[in-house]
Amino acid sequence: MRNAPANELVIAADSFVVAPPRRDVVPKDDPSRTVIAGYHWFTDWGRDTMISLEGLTLLTGRHAEARGILRTFAEHIRDGLIPNLFPEHESEGVYNTADATLWFFHALDRYLDVTGDRILLRELLPKLIEVVRRHLAGTRFGIGVDPTDLLLRQGAEGYQLTWMDAKVDGWVVTPRRGKAVEINALWYNALRLLASWVNEEGFSQETPPLGEIADRVYQAFNERFWFADGGYLYDVVDGEHGDDASLRPNQVFAISLPHAVLEPTRWQAVLDVVERTLLTPVGLRSLAPDQPDYKSRYWGDLRSRDAAYHQGTVWGWLIGPYVDAWLRLHPGDRARARSLLDGFTAHLDQACIGTISEIFDAEAPFAARGCVAQAWSVGEYLRAWQKTGS
């Protein structure tokens, strides 16, 4: 048994933070950096980069690299969006993502908390305000605010815009078009963060009424997303076929983010359901076992694997937000929260030794699948380890 498996993962973090293999527009005084999402198959993805930035860079002392990553992606904002990914050897990104830009706000918040770098904040504020303006007005891929409730909706035929993004032969496995639960949790968090930054900096540029918008989002979220019959949150509301009550882990973000959009009286009910149906020793299932589309094993040809990718398959990175949410309810019990990471220890001797895989089968023995080394799996474990320390 290892006393500190996080020690190995600090070393593993090195492999993901790289100089991009393309010409970027970041000034020469900053190290241009990006994050490889996973080995062997992925390049740098915006969503994965922003989620894993805290664990891979801020908790390992790579503050300059974190700054370079944020500036690299900020320089590539188009129509209020950061890239979903950069195709190999290309300098222009692909922008089909509804959540990566909202994760950018979260990553910047964590960077500021560690470094206090207000110079970077002041540099980025105009871009962040424009991001919100574009989301309010509507931008690419049907991403935009519903003027009736100010919740954020997304969806375009043939595109997969959330992190549940499997697509094969033109088939979008989990399209989730409509108002997705984690997208709106991130939207609310971004609004509250930006409102506080504008106020702290005394920013003089005219801005949308961020606080008022956030208040309306909070009210609408709690009115619309609560699935009373199940005691948990809808995964999508106002979707193509109405409201989707599929029991998925995305609802955890309504509790875990710094500005939680779910009212506290409902936190316990949601976590009870998630613990009972989705929690495993190596992360959270992407769909509960009693759901019609549940797949217990990620196996077979490409179509079979993609059909299971977000339909039960366990994702290691989700242990991070689960620990955050759990500590919201049990802030004094770090020992119990730390024990939620125990299942990863044996895994460090499996698959790619000394790192964490992308995904796992949904049932025991939870065989490792997908990429043998995944940035957000490592980053979120490191972050959860640090947060649960004494």
N, C-alpha and C positions, 0 to 999 in steps of 0.2 A: 504493500500500500504506500502511496506517495503522501507525504505530509502537505505538499503544496503543488498540486497539478498545475496551478496557474503559472508556476515558474517555467514549465515547458511551453505553455501557450504564449508567454511573452516572447519567447524565441520564435515560435511559429508565426507571430504577428509580423515579423520582419518580411516574410515571403509575400505578403499581400500589398505592402506599401511600396510603390514603384514609381520611377520616372516614366511618364507616358511616352509610348513609342511614336509620337507625332509632334508636330510643331504647335505649341500653344502660345497664347497671347498674354500669359501672366508675366509681369515685369521681372527682369533678370535678378532683382534683389530678393525675390522669393523663390524657394525651391518648388518648381512645378511638380506636383505629385498627384497620383491617383491611386485607386484601390482596385486590384484584381479581385473580382467577386469570388472566383473559385477555380480550383485546378482539378481537371485538365481543360475544361471546356469554355470558361467564361473570360470575357475581357473586363473592362471597367464599366460597371453599371451604377447609375446615379443613386438609385434607391439603396442598393447594398452598401455603397460608399458612405452615405449619410447615416445609415443605421449603425454601421460598424466603426465610424470615425472615433467615437469616444473610447471604445475598448482598445482599438488598434493603435491609436496615436496619443490621445490625451492621458491615458492611464499608463502609458509606457514612456512618457517623457518626450514624445516626438511632436512638440508643440509647433515648431516651424513647418514640419510636414503637414500638420493639420491645417495651418493657415494657408499653405500652398494649395491644398486640396479644395478648400472653400473658395479661394480666389479662382482656381482653375474652372470650377463648375459655374461660378458666378459670371465669368466672362463668356460662358456659352449659353446664358439665358436667352431664349427666344420666345416671344409671345407669352411671357410670364411663366415659362416652363424651363427647368433644367433638363438635360438629356436623360432619357431612359438608359441609353448605353452609347458607347462609341464603338462602331464596328472596327474590326481589326485593321490597323494601318490607315485609318481615315481620321481626318481632323474635325469633321462635322458630325454632330451627334444625331441620334434618332430620338424623337420626343414623345413617343407613345406611352406616357405614364401620367396617372392622375395623382400619385402620392409622392414621388421622388422630390418634387419641389417643396412640398409641405414638410418632408423630412429634413430638407435643407435648413428650415427655420429651427428645428429641434437640434440639429447638429451645431449650428451657430450658437445657440443658447448654451449648449454644453461646453463649447470652446470658450465662450466668454466667461462662464463660471469658473473655469480652470485658469485662464490666462489674464482676464480683465482687460483684454485688448480692445479698448474703445476706439482706437484709430481704425481698425478694420470695420467695426460696427458702423462708424460714421461713413466710411467709404461705401458700404453695402446698403445703407438705409434707402437711398433713392431707388435702387434696384428692387428691394423688398416691397416698398410701397407700390411700385409698378406691378409687381407680381400680384398683389392683392387687387389692384385695379383691374388687371386682365382677368382674374378669376371672377370678379363681380360682373364684368361686362360679358364674359364668355370668351373662351379661347379654343384651341384646337381640340379635336376628338370629342366634341360635345361636353368638354369640361367647363363648368360654369355654375353660377349661383342661381337657384330657383328664387325669383323675386317674391314669391308668396311666403316663404319661410326662411330664406337666406341659407338653407342647407345646400351643400355642394353636390351636384350630380355629375355624372360622367357616363360616356358610352358612345361608341361609334361602331357600326357594323363591321365585323371582321377584325376588330382590335381587342386586345387584352390589356387593360390599363391599370389594374391593381397588381399587388404582389402575387396574387393567385393567377399567374399569367401563362399557363400552359396552352399551347396552340399546336395543332398538328394537321397537316393536309387541309388547311383552311378552317378547321374546326376549333373554335374557341371553347375550351372545356368548361370553364367557369366564367362566363362573361361578366356577371355581376353588374350589368348596366342599370343605372339608377343612382340612388343615394346610398353608398356603401358605408357601413358603420365606422370602420377605421379611418376612411377618408374624412368623415365629418368630425371625428375625434381629433385628427391632425389639423383640420381646418380651424377648429375652435382654438386649439393650442397655438397655432400660428398667429391668429388674430390677437390673442392675449399677449403673446410675446412681443409682437410688433407694437402694440399699443403701449406697452411698458417701455420699450426702447425709444419710441418717439417722444414720450413724456420725459424720460431720463435725460435725453440729449437736447431737449428743448428744440426739437426739429421744426424749422420755420416753414418748410414747404407744406402746401395745403395737402391734407390727407383725408381719406374717407373716415367717417365716424366709427373708428375701429371698436371702441368700447360698446357702442350701441349695437353694432352688428353682432359682436360676440354675445351680448345679452340675448339677442333674438335667436341666435344659433343654439345657445344653451337651452332656452325654453322649448324651441321646436324639437331639438334632439330628444329631450326627455318626454315630450308628448308623443313623438312618432316612433321611436325605436324600442320602446318597452313592449315586449311580448308577454303579456300578463299570464296567458295560459301555460307558458313554459317557465316563467320566472327568470328569463334571460333576455338578451337583446336580439332583435331582428338583424340578420346579416346585411340585408338590403331593403330599403323601403322605396316605394314608388318605382319599382322595377318594371321590366317588360311584362311580367305576369303578376303584378301586384307586389305585395310585401313577402319577402323570402325569410322564413323562419329556420333555415338550415342552421344547425348548431355547430358553429365554427369558432375558432379562437380569436377572430378579429375584434370581437367585443371587448377583449381584455384591454385594448388601447384606450377605451373610454374611461378606464380607471388609472392606467399606468403612467400616462403622460403627465408632465409637470402641472399643466392646467387640465384637470380631469373634467370632461364634459358630462359625465353621468353623475346624477345627484347621489350623495353618499349613502342615503338610506337603501339604495339598491346594490351597493357594492358586494355585500355578503352573499346575496342571492346569486349574483352572477358568478362569483368565484366558487361557490358551492357546486354549481352546475359544471363549470369548467374543470374543477378538480375531479369530480365524479366521472366525467365522460371523456375528457381530452388529455389530462395530465398523464405523462409516462415518465420513466426514469431519464429519458434523453430529450425531453421537449414536449411540445403539445401536438396532438393530432390535429390535422387540418379539417376533419369532419368527424362528428360523433359516430360511434359504431352502430347506433340504431337508426341512422339515416339511410334512405333508400339507395343513394349513390356511393355508399361507403365501400372502400377497397382496403383490404387488410395488408396487401403486399404490393410493393413496387417492383414489378417483374415483368418479363416478356419482351415483345417487340416495342418499337417506339410508340406506337399508338396505345398499346396496353399500359406502358409506363406513364405516358402523359395523362391517360385517363385516371390514373391513381395519384398523380403528383400532388394534387390539392384535394383529394377526396378520401382522406384518412391518413395518408402518409404523415409521419412525424417530422417536424422541423425543429432542429436543435436551437436555432436562434430565438425561438419564441419563449425559451426559458427565461430570457432577460426581462421582457415585459411582464411575464407572470410573476417573477420575483418582485418586481416593482409594485405590482398590484397587491400582492400578498402582504408586503411590508406596509402598504397604506393602511391595511386593516390590523396588522400586528407589528407596529413599529418597534416594540421592545424585544421581539423574539428573533434576533438575527441568527441564532443557532439553528432554529427550525428552518429558516429561510436558506441558510447555507446547506442544509441537508438535502434541499431540492436539487443540488448540483452533484450529489454523490454518484449518480448513475453514469456520469461522464468519465469517471476515473478509469474504469476498466477499458473504456473505448479508446483511451490514449495509446493502448497497446494493440489496437486493431486498425484495419484499413490502412491509412497513412499514419505511421507511428508519430506520436507527439503533436497531433493536431486533431481537429474535429470535422467530421463529415458534414455534408450538406443535409441529408435526410436519413430517415430510418423507417423500416417497416412499422406498421401500426400495431402489431401484436408481438408478444414475446417470441423469440429472444431479441426483438428490435434490431434486426440486422442492418448494418450501415449500407446506405445506397447513395447513388448520385455522385457528385464530386467528392473526392477523398479528402479535400481540404477546402473549407468554405470560410470566407472572411467574416460574415456576420455570425456564424456559429462560434468562431473563436472570439470575436469582439464582444459579443453579448455574454459569453461565459466569463470573460475577464471582468467585464463591468459588473456582473452579478456577484462574482467572487469578491471584488473590492467592496461592493455595497453591503455585503453580509459579513464583513470582517468585524472584529471586535474593536 
